[in-house]
Amino acid sequence: MGPRSLVYDERFAPTYGAVAGRRARSVSYYRQRWDETHILRARLAAALRTLGWEVLPGCANFLLCHLPASQPEASVLVAECRRRKLFLRDVANMGECFDARTVRVAVKDAKTNTAILNILKVTLAEIANATKPGAAA
């Protein structure tokens, strides 16, 4: 037997129709995910605004948020949330247009977005209580 060669076998070659069908299903699937993310992003943005945050408009699967001066800087919030297994991103080092009060929050499914919001509320309240005059150290 000589060197191996590739042999084209029509039994294993997909038809153009089959390839087009898979691609159409793929496009449809990703369009549904995009639409779902759009709705989830809008709902999470509205919820984050109730915390006093400025939420920047966008179309990605995350939100850029600017924290008010009455709340901790991003690095403090990110560290405290990390202790609660919530991973936000402090974007201060991602460009000159970001300052120490900007965080990135991932858009997840509805249940996870609710958990994100609840963790943020608890974390912000605890930080606020700890920084009040006379708070226990």
C-alpha positions as CSV (number, residue, x, y, z in Angstrom):
1,M,0.0,0.0,0.0
2,G,1.3,3.4,-1.0
3,P,1.1,6.7,0.8
4,R,-2.2,7.7,2.2
5,S,-4.3,10.1,0.2
6,L,-7.5,11.9,0.9
7,V,-10.4,10.3,-0.8
8,Y,-13.6,12.2,-1.4
9,D,-16.5,10.1,-0.4
10,E,-20.0,11.6,-1.3
11,R,-21.6,9.6,1.5
12,F,-19.9,11.9,4.0
13,A,-20.2,15.2,2.2
14,P,-23.0,17.5,3.3
15,T,-25.3,18.8,0.6
16,Y,-25.5,22.5,0.0
17,G,-29.1,22.4,1.4
18,A,-27.9,20.8,4.6
19,V,-25.2,23.4,5.1
20,A,-27.6,26.2,4.3
21,G,-30.1,24.8,6.8
22,R,-27.5,24.6,9.6
23,R,-26.4,28.1,8.9
24,A,-30.0,29.4,8.9
25,R,-30.7,27.7,12.2
26,S,-27.4,29.2,13.6
27,V,-28.3,32.7,12.5
28,S,-31.8,32.3,14.0
29,Y,-30.4,31.0,17.2
30,Y,-27.9,33.9,17.6
31,R,-30.5,36.5,16.7
32,Q,-32.7,35.1,19.5
33,R,-29.8,35.3,21.9
34,W,-29.0,38.9,20.8
35,D,-32.7,39.9,21.2
36,E,-32.8,38.2,24.7
37,T,-29.5,40.0,25.7
38,H,-31.0,43.3,24.6
39,I,-34.0,42.9,26.9
40,L,-31.9,41.6,29.8
41,R,-29.4,44.5,29.4
42,A,-32.3,47.1,29.4
43,R,-33.8,45.6,32.6
44,L,-30.4,45.4,34.4
45,A,-29.6,48.9,33.4
46,A,-32.9,50.2,34.8
47,A,-32.2,48.3,38.1
48,L,-28.7,49.7,38.4
49,R,-30.0,53.2,37.9
50,T,-32.1,52.7,41.0
51,L,-28.8,52.5,42.9
52,G,-28.0,56.0,41.7
53,W,-25.7,54.8,39.0
54,E,-25.2,56.4,35.6
55,V,-25.5,53.5,33.1
56,L,-23.9,54.3,29.8
57,P,-25.8,53.2,26.7
58,G,-24.4,50.3,24.7
59,C,-25.2,47.1,22.8
60,A,-22.7,44.6,24.3
61,N,-23.3,41.9,26.9
62,F,-22.1,44.2,29.6
63,L,-22.9,47.6,31.1
64,L,-20.5,50.4,31.9
65,C,-21.6,52.2,35.0
66,H,-20.4,55.4,36.6
67,L,-20.8,55.4,40.4
68,P,-22.0,58.6,42.2
69,A,-19.6,60.5,44.5
70,S,-21.7,59.3,47.5
71,Q,-20.7,55.7,46.9
72,P,-17.3,54.0,47.1
73,E,-14.8,54.1,44.3
74,A,-14.9,51.2,41.9
75,S,-11.8,49.4,43.4
76,V,-13.5,49.3,46.8
77,L,-16.8,48.1,45.5
78,V,-15.1,45.5,43.2
79,A,-13.1,44.1,46.1
80,E,-16.1,43.9,48.5
81,C,-18.3,42.3,45.8
82,R,-15.5,39.7,45.0
83,R,-15.7,38.6,48.6
84,R,-19.4,37.7,47.8
85,K,-18.4,35.9,44.6
86,L,-19.7,38.7,42.4
87,F,-17.1,39.7,39.9
88,L,-17.3,43.2,38.5
89,R,-14.6,44.9,36.6
90,D,-12.9,48.2,37.7
91,V,-12.2,49.8,34.3
92,A,-10.0,52.7,35.5
93,N,-7.0,51.2,33.8
94,M,-8.7,50.5,30.5
95,G,-8.3,54.0,29.1
96,E,-8.1,57.6,29.8
97,C,-11.8,58.1,29.4
98,F,-12.5,56.0,32.5
99,D,-12.0,57.2,36.1
100,A,-11.9,55.6,39.5
101,R,-15.7,55.5,39.7
102,T,-16.5,53.3,36.6
103,V,-17.3,49.6,36.7
104,R,-18.3,47.0,34.1
105,V,-21.2,44.7,35.0
106,A,-21.8,41.6,32.9
107,V,-25.4,41.0,31.6
108,K,-26.4,37.5,32.5
109,D,-29.7,35.6,32.6
110,A,-32.7,37.1,34.6
111,K,-32.1,35.1,37.7
112,T,-28.4,36.0,37.9
113,N,-29.1,39.6,37.1
114,T,-31.4,39.7,40.1
115,A,-28.7,38.1,42.3
116,I,-26.2,40.7,41.0
117,L,-28.5,43.5,42.0
118,N,-29.2,42.0,45.5
119,I,-25.5,41.6,46.1
120,L,-24.8,45.2,45.1
121,K,-27.5,46.5,47.4
122,V,-26.2,44.6,50.4
123,T,-22.6,45.5,49.6
124,L,-23.3,49.2,49.2
125,A,-25.3,49.3,52.4
126,E,-22.6,47.6,54.4
127,I,-19.9,49.9,53.0
128,A,-22.1,52.9,53.8
129,N,-22.7,51.7,57.3
130,A,-19.0,51.0,57.9
131,T,-18.1,54.5,56.8
132,K,-20.6,56.3,59.0
133,P,-19.1,58.2,62.0
134,G,-19.1,56.0,65.0
135,A,-19.3,52.8,63.0
136,A,-17.6,49.8,64.6
137,A,-14.2,49.1,62.9
